[in-house]
Amino acid sequence: MTDVLLACTKLSKDYRDGDHQLRVLDNVEITINSGEMLAVVGTSGSGKSTLLHLLGGLDKPSAGTVHFQGKDILSWSANQLADWRNQQLGFVYQFHHLLPEFNALENVAMPLLIGGLSARQAEQKAAEILKLVGLSARALHLPSELSGGERQRVAIARALVTDPALVLADEPTGNLDDETAQGIYELMLSLNQRLGTAFLIVTHDQTLAARLHRSLRLQQGRLVAGESA
Ligand SMILES: Nc1ncnc2c1ncn2[C@@H]1O[C@H](COP(=O)(O)OP(=O)(O)OP(=O)(O)O)[C@@H](O)[C@H]1O
């Protein structure tokens, strides 16, 4: 598929540090196609999280554009952005951010409840997605009763439960051992094949990034020559 899902042009972000202006992102241009798995690789402080925040409409750039399916997200109100995130995007972070007092099923169902679905419909859909990530048997367990890898599987299920077009993942395996991290990448690749969901994954791990369809490198806020996997 070649239709463009998300695109940014000349994206820059500056922070003021006393008298200093700190340029954290500098004229970044990225295009993500529907169904694509794209990695952005960079060392700590290269601007990866800042980039994801801007692409997910969680922060505004100092300059540049962000378009989702051809629409200018920077012109949207806070409510429009919130609806868009709920309906079209899924987020996965380094730390799972599951709600500790709710079990896996309830955590996965949460975005659907927020989106207005009934509890019964939400739990039915959540159970389907938990099955896809191989966690049906753990559905009624609290996050504290799950391993780190299982928690990330639940977090991925929660990101996918609304059938988003795109998942933005910020170091989704940064807190896991190598073997578990590989398993999470396998899972994301198989979900991409099965559901057609696009993924943009930022990571410092080149080996994991090389498993995806394409990878780009961010260095001190600039995209440098990218590698295709
Ligand atoms: N709100 C802020 N105010 C000032 N500087 C910031 C702010 N947020 C981020 N920065 C700076 O921007 C730079 C990029 O940060 P960012 O978190 O995007 O990097 P990263 O590549 O995700 O790093 P890591 O892998 O360590 O999370 C860093 O130098 C950071 O200190």
PDBQT file of the ligand as one rigid body, heavy atoms in Angstrom, charges set to zero:
ROOT
HETATM    1  N1  LIG A 301      10.087  20.388  27.902  1.00  0.00    +0.000 N 
HETATM    2  C1  LIG A 301      11.395  20.477  27.595  1.00  0.00    +0.000 A 
HETATM    3  N2  LIG A 301      12.087  21.595  27.883  1.00  0.00    +0.000 NA
HETATM    4  C2  LIG A 301      13.397  21.711  27.561  1.00  0.00    +0.000 A 
HETATM    5  N3  LIG A 301      14.101  20.736  26.935  1.00  0.00    +0.000 NA
HETATM    6  C3  LIG A 301      13.462  19.605  26.634  1.00  0.00    +0.000 A 
HETATM    7  C4  LIG A 301      12.094  19.401  26.940  1.00  0.00    +0.000 A 
HETATM    8  N4  LIG A 301      11.722  18.162  26.505  1.00  0.00    +0.000 NA
HETATM    9  C5  LIG A 301      12.842  17.615  25.968  1.00  0.00    +0.000 A 
HETATM   10  N5  LIG A 301      13.875  18.479  26.042  1.00  0.00    +0.000 N 
HETATM   11  C6  LIG A 301      15.236  18.237  25.526  1.00  0.00    +0.000 C 
HETATM   12  O1  LIG A 301      15.131  17.833  24.189  1.00  0.00    +0.000 OA
HETATM   13  C7  LIG A 301      16.113  16.867  23.866  1.00  0.00    +0.000 C 
HETATM   14  C8  LIG A 301      15.442  15.655  23.224  1.00  0.00    +0.000 C 
HETATM   15  O2  LIG A 301      14.615  15.011  24.189  1.00  0.00    +0.000 OA
HETATM   16  P1  LIG A 301      13.768  13.708  23.836  1.00  0.00    +0.000 P 
HETATM   17  O3  LIG A 301      13.100  13.257  25.090  1.00  0.00    +0.000 OA
HETATM   18  O4  LIG A 301      12.919  13.984  22.663  1.00  0.00    +0.000 OA
HETATM   19  O5  LIG A 301      14.915  12.697  23.419  1.00  0.00    +0.000 OA
HETATM   20  P2  LIG A 301      14.890  11.121  23.250  1.00  0.00    +0.000 P 
HETATM   21  O6  LIG A 301      15.643  10.835  22.003  1.00  0.00    +0.000 OA
HETATM   22  O7  LIG A 301      13.485  10.634  23.329  1.00  0.00    +0.000 OA
HETATM   23  O8  LIG A 301      15.700  10.651  24.508  1.00  0.00    +0.000 OA
HETATM   24  P3  LIG A 301      15.518   9.318  25.425  1.00  0.00    +0.000 P 
HETATM   25  O9  LIG A 301      15.811   8.156  24.517  1.00  0.00    +0.000 OA
HETATM   26  O10 LIG A 301      16.541   9.498  26.495  1.00  0.00    +0.000 OA
HETATM   27  O11 LIG A 301      14.108   9.347  25.940  1.00  0.00    +0.000 OA
HETATM   28  C9  LIG A 301      16.860  16.563  25.152  1.00  0.00    +0.000 C 
HETATM   29  O12 LIG A 301      18.061  17.299  25.146  1.00  0.00    +0.000 OA
HETATM   30  C10 LIG A 301      15.924  17.082  26.223  1.00  0.00    +0.000 C 
HETATM   31  O13 LIG A 301      16.638  17.493  27.349  1.00  0.00    +0.000 OA
ENDROOT
TORSDOF 0
